Amino acid sequence: MVRPIISRKVGFNPEVSYFKPRGIPMLDLEEVLLTVDEREAIRLADFQGLSHEDGGELMGVSRATFGRILRNARRIIADAIISGKAINIQGGTYEMVETPRLFACDACSHEWEEAPGTGRPEKCPSCGSADVMRLKIA
């Protein structure tokens, strides 16, 4: 009996979900499908620079499963780039989660969370310094 697929946690959902090569009409394009959870793995590992262990923890899967999701996503993207195919991002077994964003102040070392969609804080709520940075894992 096959194990059921665990729903992967996805913390970012951009409005753009389709990419195509420039100058090629849609009728002439082949298309590859990248699932939402595969895009999330690419975001966590390649864009944010997280390890497989940290990425897997955020997505609610094991380190090995995260690695398999990431490897498959990279293969799909490479095929689209090398072969001139469109990338359609949809589907997969996932649930959207709102992850708070973690910030820290360089001046006083205060750390705090901000809700998604609130923008970057202009100053530290503790000391008022503008020397604020976002921490990678939220």
C-alpha positions in Angstrom: 0.0 0.0 0.0 1.3 3.4 -1.0 1.8 6.1 1.7 -0.5 9.1 1.4 1.2 12.3 0.3 1.6 14.7 3.1 0.2 18.2 2.4 3.2 20.5 2.0 3.1 23.9 3.7 3.6 26.9 1.4 4.1 30.4 2.8 4.3 32.5 -0.3 1.8 32.8 -3.2 2.8 35.4 -5.8 0.3 36.5 -8.4 2.4 35.3 -11.3 1.9 31.7 -12.2 2.9 31.4 -15.8 6.2 32.1 -17.7 6.9 31.8 -21.4 9.8 32.5 -23.7 9.7 35.8 -25.4 8.8 36.0 -29.0 7.2 32.6 -29.4 3.4 32.5 -29.9 1.5 30.5 -27.3 0.2 28.1 -30.0 3.8 27.1 -30.8 4.9 26.5 -27.2 5.1 23.3 -25.3 4.4 23.6 -21.6 5.8 22.1 -18.4 3.9 21.9 -15.1 5.6 23.1 -11.9 3.5 22.5 -8.8 3.1 25.1 -6.2 5.0 23.1 -3.6 7.9 22.7 -6.1 8.0 26.5 -6.6 8.1 26.9 -2.8 11.1 24.5 -2.5 12.9 26.6 -5.2 12.0 29.8 -3.2 13.3 28.4 0.1 16.5 26.8 -1.2 17.6 28.9 -4.1 16.1 32.3 -3.4 16.4 32.4 0.4 19.4 30.1 0.6 18.0 27.7 3.2 19.4 24.3 3.9 17.3 21.2 3.0 16.7 20.6 6.7 15.4 24.2 7.3 13.4 24.1 4.0 11.8 20.8 4.9 10.9 22.0 8.4 9.2 25.1 6.9 7.3 22.9 4.4 6.4 20.3 7.0 8.3 17.5 5.2 11.5 15.6 5.9 14.9 16.8 4.7 15.0 13.9 2.1 11.5 14.7 0.8 12.4 18.4 0.5 15.5 17.4 -1.5 13.4 15.2 -3.9 10.9 18.1 -4.4 13.7 20.5 -5.1 15.5 18.1 -7.5 12.3 17.6 -9.5 11.6 21.3 -9.6 15.1 22.1 -10.8 14.8 19.5 -13.5 11.4 20.9 -14.7 12.8 24.5 -14.8 16.0 23.4 -16.6 13.9 21.6 -19.2 11.8 24.7 -19.8 14.9 27.0 -20.1 16.9 24.6 -22.3 14.0 23.5 -24.5 12.2 26.9 -24.7 9.0 25.7 -23.0 6.5 27.7 -21.0 6.2 27.0 -17.2 2.7 26.7 -15.8 2.7 26.8 -12.0 -0.4 25.1 -10.5 -1.6 22.1 -8.4 0.3 19.9 -6.1 -0.5 18.7 -2.5 -0.1 21.8 -0.4 -1.8 24.1 2.1 -1.2 27.9 2.3 0.2 29.0 5.7 0.8 32.5 6.8 4.3 32.6 8.2 5.3 35.6 10.3 8.4 37.4 9.2 11.2 37.7 11.7 13.2 40.9 12.0 16.2 41.9 14.1 17.7 45.3 15.1 21.4 45.6 14.6 21.6 48.4 17.2 20.0 46.7 20.2 19.7 43.1 19.0 15.9 43.1 19.6 14.0 40.5 17.5 10.3 40.6 16.6 7.7 39.2 14.2 5.7 41.1 11.6 2.6 39.7 9.9 2.8 38.9 6.2 1.8 41.7 3.9 2.7 44.5 6.3 5.8 45.6 4.5 9.3 46.1 5.9 9.4 47.9 9.3 11.0 51.3 9.1 12.4 51.2 12.6 12.9 48.9 15.6 10.0 48.9 18.0 12.3 48.7 20.9 14.9 51.4 20.3 13.7 53.2 17.2 16.8 52.5 15.1 16.4 52.3 11.4 19.1 49.6 11.3 16.7 46.7 10.8 17.3 43.5 9.0 15.1 40.5 8.1 16.2 37.1 9.4 16.1 34.2 6.9 14.0 31.8 8.9 10.6 33.0 9.9 
